[in-house]
Amino acid sequence: MVWTDGLHSLIGAPVNTDPNNDLDRELLLFEQKLPKFFSGVVDWVRRPTSRLIRLPVAFLLILFGMFGFLPVVGFWMIPLGLLLIARDVPALEPPLAKLLGWVNRNWPGGKKEKTDQPPR
């Protein structure tokens, strides 16, 4: 779902409300692959009204992700934090949309490119 309530982010950049936004499309595809609880959390965090929670959580994920060599935390936290910040920093949207597109294509059960070779 694309949120179009006209709110602006804390840094002054408008939240991208373009229905053709690649990041929104990839996030929707990603949400469909998640269990219902987690897809609901992702949907809630993407809303402009969740900005006051989204930004601190994103910064903490990135900060703790830098200590990925320690137990419990991991390097997986950095891209997750960047995905959360991308909602409010439009310059991050295109590269993260490409990254999430790659994840969606390579996720088990995702769309694979068909080849013209017959099965063996």
C-alpha positions as CSV (number, residue, x, y, z in Angstrom):
1,M,0.0,0.0,0.0
2,V,1.3,3.5,-0.8
3,W,0.7,6.1,1.9
4,T,-0.3,9.4,0.5
5,D,-1.2,11.6,3.5
6,G,1.2,14.4,2.4
7,L,3.4,14.2,5.5
8,H,7.1,15.1,5.2
9,S,10.0,13.4,6.8
10,L,12.0,14.9,9.7
11,I,14.8,15.9,7.4
12,G,12.5,17.9,5.2
13,A,12.3,15.5,2.2
14,P,8.9,14.4,1.0
15,V,7.9,10.8,1.5
16,N,7.8,9.2,-1.9
17,T,4.1,8.6,-2.8
18,D,4.7,7.6,-6.4
19,P,2.6,4.5,-7.1
20,N,5.3,3.4,-9.6
21,N,8.0,3.5,-7.0
22,D,10.4,0.6,-7.4
23,L,11.1,0.3,-3.6
24,D,7.4,0.2,-2.7
25,R,6.8,-2.5,-5.3
26,E,9.8,-4.6,-4.1
27,L,8.7,-4.1,-0.5
28,L,5.2,-5.3,-1.3
29,L,6.6,-8.4,-3.0
30,F,8.9,-9.0,0.0
31,E,6.0,-8.6,2.4
32,Q,4.0,-11.3,0.6
33,K,6.7,-13.8,1.3
34,L,6.9,-13.1,5.0
35,P,4.7,-14.7,7.7
36,K,1.5,-12.7,8.4
37,F,2.8,-11.2,11.7
38,F,6.1,-10.0,10.1
39,S,4.4,-8.6,7.0
40,G,2.1,-6.6,9.3
41,V,5.1,-5.2,11.2
42,V,6.8,-4.2,7.9
43,D,3.6,-2.6,6.7
44,W,3.2,-0.7,10.0
45,V,6.8,0.5,10.0
46,R,6.5,1.8,6.4
47,R,3.7,4.2,7.3
48,P,4.6,7.9,7.6
49,T,2.9,8.0,11.1
50,S,5.6,5.5,12.3
51,R,8.5,7.8,11.4
52,L,9.3,8.6,15.1
53,I,9.9,5.0,15.7
54,R,11.3,4.1,12.3
55,L,14.3,6.5,12.3
56,P,15.7,5.6,15.7
57,V,15.3,1.9,15.1
58,A,17.0,2.3,11.7
59,F,19.9,4.1,13.2
60,L,20.3,1.5,16.0
61,L,20.1,-1.4,13.4
62,I,22.9,0.3,11.4
63,L,25.0,1.0,14.5
64,F,24.7,-2.5,15.9
65,G,25.1,-4.0,12.5
66,M,28.6,-2.6,12.4
67,F,29.4,-4.9,15.3
68,G,28.3,-7.9,13.3
69,F,31.2,-10.0,14.4
70,L,29.8,-10.1,18.0
71,P,27.2,-12.7,19.1
72,V,23.5,-11.8,18.8
73,V,24.0,-8.8,16.4
74,G,24.9,-9.3,12.8
75,F,25.8,-7.6,9.6
76,W,22.3,-8.4,8.3
77,M,21.1,-5.4,10.5
78,I,22.8,-2.8,8.2
79,P,20.7,-3.4,5.1
80,L,17.6,-3.6,7.2
81,G,18.4,-0.3,8.8
82,L,19.1,1.2,5.4
83,L,15.7,0.0,4.1
84,L,14.0,1.7,7.0
85,I,15.8,5.0,6.4
86,A,15.2,4.8,2.6
87,R,11.6,5.8,3.3
88,D,12.8,9.2,4.4
89,V,15.9,9.6,2.3
90,P,14.9,9.4,-1.4
91,A,18.5,9.1,-2.6
92,L,18.7,5.7,-1.0
93,E,15.6,4.3,-2.7
94,P,17.0,3.3,-6.2
95,P,20.0,1.3,-4.9
96,L,17.9,-0.4,-2.2
97,A,15.1,-1.2,-4.6
98,K,17.7,-3.0,-6.8
99,L,19.1,-4.9,-3.7
100,L,15.6,-5.9,-2.6
101,G,14.7,-6.9,-6.1
102,W,17.7,-9.2,-6.1
103,V,16.6,-10.6,-2.8
104,N,13.1,-11.2,-4.1
105,R,14.3,-13.0,-7.2
106,N,16.7,-15.2,-5.2
107,W,14.4,-15.9,-2.3
108,P,13.4,-19.6,-2.2
109,G,10.2,-19.8,-4.3
110,G,10.9,-16.5,-6.1
111,K,10.7,-15.9,-9.8
112,K,13.6,-17.5,-11.7
113,E,14.5,-16.7,-15.2
114,K,13.4,-19.5,-17.5
115,T,15.8,-21.0,-19.9
116,D,15.0,-22.6,-23.3
117,Q,16.7,-25.8,-22.3
118,P,14.5,-28.8,-21.8
119,P,14.5,-30.5,-18.3
120,R,16.8,-33.5,-18.0
